[in-house]
Amino acid sequence: MDRLQGFNSGRANFFLLMVITVVVFGAVLKITSPVVLPFTISMLLAIVTSPAVKFLEKFHIPRIVSVFLVLFLLIGALVFIIVVLYSSGRTIISLYPRYEARITEIYIWVARIFELPYDEHLSIFDNLWGQIGVRNRVRIMTLSFSNTFLVFLRDAFMVSLFMVFLLLEAVFFREKLDKAFEGTRAQQIKKISSDLIKQVTHYLSIKFIISLVTGVLVGIGLRIVGLEFAVIWGVIQFIMNFIPNIGSIAAGVGATSFALIQFWPDPAPVVAVGLIMLGLNMIIGSIMEPKIMGDNLGLSPLVVLVALLAWGWLWGFTGLILAVPMMVIIKIVCENIPVLEPVSILLGSRKAVMAAKSRDGKEEDTINTN
């Protein structure tokens, strides 16, 4: 009876309602992803590029001109990446016979160890078709590539359009808040938006710089070893570095596997490529990045992994990249709404919780002193 008397049915109902709301909200995001995803990307890009627009305005450049200059810089960077990928793809196709011969040698070696069937009169892919059904996979990928490219062009146009209007409207945002809300509510919303912009900009800016440095160092290191397409592996490392934990591992496995094909049967360059990928990602990703980032994000490592699974299921590869920024936004919103503050604590890391306790203790001491 004592336990039943201590049971708070109101709080239990609230958390049950919150779980249902999260599930329904996730389903809505999944269904409306063709519209919501481009808008979310454009919102994050607008937050990150807003300081650049303000910087250009200091030189008395009109805001609309500043917005389009920043947009053209982003489009130029995207076009550069596409050109590098396209040219490297054409080169790989021209060198395909040599790679096929190396893959065949590796497959024969593996087939002998695991006693797999191999017909020397057939090509490597004909042999693999009988093992893992490569034919169907290649056919599906070929048919879906054209549709994926068209969807990419459509989404890129929508992102650019949303981003331009968001940056143009941002200058009037505070005035709209003052008109729409009064008193403490307006101040609370301003604080949420200010913290959100500051932390998301901090995360994405630092992540961009660290990813760029990692990609450049990977490209230089692989070039020294002699790995072909070192530049493209640097670009892949730059892109994959935006996906916490998983991205760097995937880039390292890909580069090492390609090194195995190129340098077979010499193991030394393959080991060197693996050590370069592992060493740079450990030094920069596991040691330097946490020190530079600090505890501002305050997300639990477990929450980051669960977020990768959830947002990856919702929005695919793009969701993996957006997982951490979206969780930062959710945590900031929960911090500033009293009833959702327990959710913010659960999402936070141990260091973030200890830092919050320390701040609260100092504030209480200040109040008691006064």
C-alpha positions as CSV (number, residue, x, y, z in Angstrom):
1,M,0.0,0.0,0.0
2,D,2.8,2.4,0.8
3,R,4.3,1.8,-2.6
4,L,1.0,2.4,-4.3
5,Q,0.5,5.7,-2.3
6,G,4.0,6.8,-3.4
7,F,3.1,6.1,-7.1
8,N,2.7,9.2,-9.1
9,S,0.1,8.3,-11.8
10,G,0.2,11.8,-13.3
11,R,4.0,11.5,-14.1
12,A,3.6,8.0,-15.4
13,N,0.8,9.1,-17.7
14,F,2.9,12.0,-18.9
15,F,5.9,9.8,-19.8
16,L,3.6,7.2,-21.5
17,L,2.1,10.1,-23.5
18,M,5.6,11.3,-24.3
19,V,6.7,7.9,-25.6
20,I,3.6,7.7,-27.8
21,T,4.3,11.2,-29.1
22,V,7.9,10.3,-30.0
23,V,6.7,7.2,-31.9
24,V,4.1,9.2,-33.8
25,F,6.5,12.0,-34.4
26,G,9.1,9.5,-35.8
27,A,6.4,8.0,-38.1
28,V,5.5,11.5,-39.4
29,L,9.2,12.3,-40.0
30,K,9.6,9.0,-42.0
31,I,6.5,9.7,-44.1
32,T,7.2,13.4,-44.8
33,S,11.0,12.9,-45.3
34,P,10.9,14.2,-48.9
35,V,9.9,17.6,-47.6
36,V,11.2,17.6,-44.0
37,L,14.7,16.4,-44.7
38,P,15.6,19.1,-47.3
39,F,14.2,21.7,-44.9
40,T,16.2,20.3,-41.9
41,I,19.4,20.4,-44.0
42,S,18.7,23.9,-45.1
43,M,18.0,25.0,-41.6
44,L,21.3,23.6,-40.3
45,L,23.2,25.1,-43.2
46,A,21.5,28.5,-42.6
47,I,22.6,28.3,-38.9
48,V,26.2,27.5,-39.8
49,T,26.5,30.1,-42.7
50,S,24.7,32.9,-40.8
51,P,28.0,34.2,-39.3
52,A,29.6,34.3,-42.8
53,V,26.6,36.3,-44.1
54,K,27.0,38.7,-41.1
55,F,30.7,39.0,-41.8
56,L,30.1,40.0,-45.5
57,E,27.5,42.6,-44.3
58,K,30.2,44.4,-42.3
59,F,31.7,45.4,-45.7
60,H,28.4,47.0,-46.6
61,I,27.4,44.2,-49.0
62,P,23.6,43.9,-49.2
63,R,22.2,40.9,-47.3
64,I,20.7,39.3,-50.4
65,V,24.0,39.5,-52.2
66,S,25.8,38.1,-49.2
67,V,23.4,35.2,-49.0
68,F,23.9,34.3,-52.6
69,L,27.7,34.6,-52.3
70,V,27.7,32.1,-49.5
71,L,25.3,29.8,-51.4
72,F,27.6,29.9,-54.5
73,L,30.5,28.9,-52.3
74,L,28.6,25.9,-51.0
75,I,27.5,24.9,-54.5
76,G,31.1,25.2,-55.7
77,A,32.4,23.0,-52.9
78,L,29.7,20.4,-53.8
79,V,30.5,20.5,-57.5
80,F,34.2,20.0,-56.7
81,I,33.5,16.9,-54.7
82,I,31.2,15.5,-57.5
83,V,33.9,16.2,-60.1
84,V,36.5,14.4,-58.1
85,L,34.2,11.4,-57.6
86,Y,33.2,11.3,-61.2
87,S,36.8,11.6,-62.6
88,S,38.0,8.9,-60.1
89,G,35.1,6.6,-61.1
90,R,36.0,6.9,-64.8
91,T,39.7,6.1,-64.0
92,I,38.6,3.1,-61.9
93,I,36.6,1.8,-64.8
94,S,39.5,2.1,-67.2
95,L,41.7,0.2,-64.8
96,Y,39.1,-2.4,-64.1
97,P,40.8,-5.4,-65.8
98,R,43.9,-5.0,-63.6
99,Y,41.7,-4.9,-60.4
100,E,39.7,-7.9,-61.6
101,A,42.9,-9.9,-61.9
102,R,44.0,-9.0,-58.4
103,I,40.5,-9.8,-57.0
104,T,40.6,-13.1,-58.7
105,E,43.9,-14.0,-57.1
106,I,42.6,-13.0,-53.7
107,Y,39.4,-15.0,-54.2
108,I,41.4,-18.1,-55.3
109,W,43.5,-17.8,-52.1
110,V,40.4,-17.5,-49.9
111,A,38.6,-20.3,-51.8
112,R,41.5,-22.7,-51.1
113,I,41.4,-21.9,-47.4
114,F,37.7,-22.2,-46.9
115,E,37.2,-24.9,-49.6
116,L,34.9,-22.8,-51.7
117,P,34.0,-23.9,-55.3
118,Y,35.9,-22.1,-58.1
119,D,35.7,-22.5,-61.8
120,E,38.8,-21.1,-63.5
121,H,36.9,-20.9,-66.9
122,L,34.6,-18.3,-65.4
123,S,35.3,-14.7,-64.4
124,I,35.6,-13.7,-60.7
125,F,32.1,-12.2,-60.7
126,D,30.6,-15.3,-62.4
127,N,32.1,-17.3,-59.5
128,L,30.8,-14.9,-56.9
129,W,27.3,-14.9,-58.5
130,G,27.0,-18.5,-57.5
131,Q,28.1,-17.7,-53.9
132,I,26.4,-14.5,-52.8
133,G,24.0,-13.5,-55.6
134,V,26.0,-10.5,-56.8
135,R,24.1,-10.4,-60.1
136,N,20.8,-9.3,-58.5
137,R,22.6,-6.8,-56.3
138,V,24.4,-5.2,-59.2
139,R,21.2,-5.1,-61.2
140,I,19.3,-3.4,-58.4
141,M,22.1,-0.8,-57.8
142,T,22.3,0.0,-61.5
143,L,18.5,0.6,-61.8
144,S,18.3,2.7,-58.7
145,F,21.3,4.9,-59.5
146,S,19.5,7.1,-62.0
147,N,16.6,7.6,-59.7
148,T,18.9,8.4,-56.8
149,F,20.7,11.1,-58.9
150,L,17.4,12.7,-59.9
151,V,16.3,12.8,-56.3
152,F,19.6,14.3,-55.2
153,L,19.2,17.1,-57.8
154,R,15.6,17.8,-56.6
155,D,16.7,17.8,-52.9
156,A,19.7,20.1,-53.7
157,F,17.4,22.6,-55.4
158,M,14.9,22.5,-52.4
159,V,17.7,22.9,-49.9
160,S,19.1,25.9,-51.7
161,L,15.7,27.5,-52.0
162,F,14.9,27.0,-48.3
163,M,18.3,28.2,-47.2
164,V,18.1,31.5,-49.1
165,F,14.7,32.3,-47.6
166,L,15.8,31.3,-44.1
167,L,18.8,33.5,-44.2
168,L,16.8,36.4,-45.5
169,E,14.2,36.0,-42.8
170,A,16.7,35.5,-40.0
171,V,17.3,39.2,-39.6
172,F,13.7,39.7,-38.6
173,F,13.4,36.7,-36.3
174,R,14.0,38.6,-33.0
175,E,11.5,41.3,-33.9
176,K,8.9,38.6,-34.7
177,L,9.5,37.0,-31.3
178,D,9.0,40.3,-29.5
179,K,5.7,40.8,-31.4
180,A,4.4,37.3,-31.0
181,F,5.3,36.7,-27.4
182,E,5.6,38.9,-24.3
183,G,7.6,38.9,-21.1
184,T,9.3,35.8,-19.9
185,R,8.0,33.6,-22.7
186,A,9.8,35.7,-25.3
187,Q,13.0,35.7,-23.2
188,Q,12.8,31.9,-22.8
189,I,12.3,31.4,-26.6
190,K,15.2,33.8,-27.3
191,K,17.4,31.8,-24.9
192,I,16.5,28.5,-26.5
193,S,17.2,29.8,-30.0
194,S,20.4,31.5,-28.9
195,D,21.7,28.3,-27.3
196,L,20.6,26.2,-30.2
197,I,22.3,28.4,-32.8
198,K,25.5,28.7,-30.7
199,Q,25.9,25.0,-29.9
200,V,24.9,23.7,-33.4
201,T,27.2,26.2,-35.1
202,H,30.0,25.2,-32.7
203,Y,29.6,21.5,-33.4
204,L,29.2,21.7,-37.2
205,S,32.0,24.3,-37.5
206,I,34.5,22.3,-35.4
207,K,33.4,19.1,-37.1
208,F,33.9,20.6,-40.5
209,I,37.4,21.8,-39.7
210,I,38.4,18.5,-38.0
211,S,37.0,16.4,-40.9
212,L,38.8,18.6,-43.5
213,V,42.1,18.3,-41.6
214,T,41.6,14.5,-41.3
215,G,40.8,14.2,-45.0
216,V,43.8,16.2,-46.1
217,L,46.2,14.2,-43.8
218,V,44.7,10.9,-45.0
219,G,45.1,11.9,-48.6
220,I,48.8,12.9,-48.0
221,G,49.6,9.8,-46.0
222,L,48.0,7.4,-48.6
223,R,49.8,9.3,-51.4
224,I,53.1,8.7,-49.6
225,V,52.4,5.0,-49.3
226,G,51.5,4.9,-53.0
227,L,47.9,4.0,-52.8
228,E,46.0,4.9,-56.0
229,F,43.1,7.5,-55.7
230,A,44.6,8.9,-52.5
231,V,42.6,12.1,-53.1
232,I,39.3,10.3,-53.4
233,W,40.0,8.4,-50.2
234,G,40.7,11.8,-48.5
235,V,37.3,13.1,-49.7
236,I,35.6,9.9,-48.5
237,Q,37.3,10.3,-45.1
238,F,36.1,13.9,-45.0
239,I,32.5,12.9,-45.7
240,M,32.4,9.9,-43.4
241,N,34.0,11.7,-40.5
242,F,30.7,13.5,-40.0
243,I,29.2,10.2,-38.9
244,P,30.4,9.6,-35.3
245,N,32.3,6.3,-34.6
246,I,31.0,4.4,-37.5
247,G,32.1,6.7,-40.3
248,S,35.8,6.6,-39.6
249,I,35.7,2.8,-39.3
250,A,34.0,2.4,-42.6
251,A,36.5,4.7,-44.4
252,G,39.4,2.8,-42.8
253,V,38.0,-0.6,-43.8
254,G,37.4,0.6,-47.4
255,A,40.8,2.1,-47.8
256,T,42.6,-1.0,-46.4
257,S,40.5,-3.3,-48.6
258,F,41.4,-1.3,-51.7
259,A,45.1,-1.4,-50.6
260,L,44.8,-5.2,-50.4
261,I,43.6,-5.3,-54.0
262,Q,46.2,-2.9,-55.3
263,F,49.3,-4.3,-53.4
264,W,48.5,-8.0,-53.3
265,P,50.4,-10.1,-52.3
266,D,52.8,-7.6,-50.7
267,P,51.5,-7.1,-47.1
268,A,53.7,-4.1,-46.1
269,P,51.8,-1.3,-47.9
270,V,48.4,-2.8,-46.8
271,V,49.6,-2.7,-43.1
272,A,50.9,0.9,-43.7
273,V,47.5,2.0,-45.0
274,G,45.7,0.4,-42.1
275,L,48.0,2.0,-39.6
276,I,47.6,5.5,-41.2
277,M,43.8,5.3,-41.2
278,L,43.7,3.9,-37.6
279,G,46.4,6.2,-36.3
280,L,45.0,9.4,-37.7
281,N,41.4,8.6,-36.6
282,M,42.5,7.7,-33.1
283,I,44.7,10.7,-32.6
284,I,42.3,13.3,-34.2
285,G,39.0,11.6,-33.6
286,S,39.5,10.1,-30.1
287,I,42.1,12.5,-28.5
288,M,42.1,15.9,-30.2
289,E,38.4,16.2,-31.2
290,P,37.0,15.7,-27.7
291,K,39.4,18.3,-26.3
292,I,38.5,20.8,-29.0
293,M,34.8,20.1,-28.7
294,G,34.8,20.1,-24.9
295,D,31.7,19.1,-23.0
296,N,29.4,21.7,-24.8
297,L,27.5,19.0,-26.5
298,G,27.1,16.9,-23.4
299,L,25.6,13.9,-25.2
300,S,26.0,10.4,-23.8
301,P,28.0,8.0,-26.0
302,L,25.1,5.5,-25.8
303,V,22.6,8.2,-26.9
304,V,24.9,9.0,-29.9
305,L,24.8,5.3,-31.0
306,V,21.1,5.0,-30.5
307,A,20.6,8.3,-32.4
308,L,22.7,6.9,-35.3
309,L,20.4,3.9,-35.5
310,A,17.2,5.9,-35.2
311,W,18.0,8.8,-37.6
312,G,19.7,6.4,-40.0
313,W,16.5,4.3,-40.1
314,L,14.5,7.5,-40.6
315,W,16.6,9.3,-43.2
316,G,19.2,6.8,-44.4
317,F,22.8,8.0,-44.9
318,T,21.8,11.7,-44.5
319,G,20.2,10.8,-41.2
320,L,23.5,9.4,-39.9
321,I,25.2,12.7,-40.6
322,L,22.4,14.7,-39.0
323,A,22.0,12.4,-36.0
324,V,24.2,14.4,-33.5
325,P,23.0,17.9,-34.5
326,M,19.4,16.8,-34.2
327,M,20.1,15.3,-30.7
328,V,21.8,18.5,-29.7
329,I,18.7,20.5,-30.7
330,I,16.4,18.1,-28.8
331,K,18.6,18.3,-25.7
332,I,18.7,22.1,-25.8
333,V,14.9,22.3,-26.1
334,C,14.4,19.9,-23.2
335,E,16.9,21.9,-21.0
336,N,14.8,25.0,-21.3
337,I,11.4,23.3,-20.7
338,P,11.0,22.4,-17.0
339,V,8.8,19.4,-17.5
340,L,11.2,17.9,-20.0
341,E,14.4,18.6,-18.0
342,P,14.6,14.9,-16.9
343,V,14.9,14.0,-20.6
344,S,17.7,16.4,-21.0
345,I,19.6,14.8,-18.1
346,L,19.1,11.3,-19.5
347,L,20.4,12.4,-22.9
348,G,23.5,14.1,-21.3
349,S,26.9,12.6,-20.6
350,R,28.2,12.0,-17.1
351,K,30.6,15.0,-17.5
352,A,27.8,17.3,-18.6
353,V,25.7,16.2,-15.5
354,M,28.6,16.8,-13.1
355,A,29.3,20.2,-14.7
356,A,25.6,21.2,-14.3
357,K,25.6,20.1,-10.7
358,S,28.8,22.2,-10.1
359,R,27.1,25.3,-11.7
360,D,24.0,24.8,-9.7
361,G,26.1,24.5,-6.5
362,K,27.9,27.7,-7.3
363,E,24.7,29.5,-8.0
364,E,23.2,28.4,-4.7
365,D,26.3,29.5,-2.8
366,T,26.1,32.9,-4.5
367,I,22.4,33.3,-3.5
368,N,23.1,32.2,0.1
369,T,26.0,34.7,0.3
370,N,23.9,37.5,-1.0
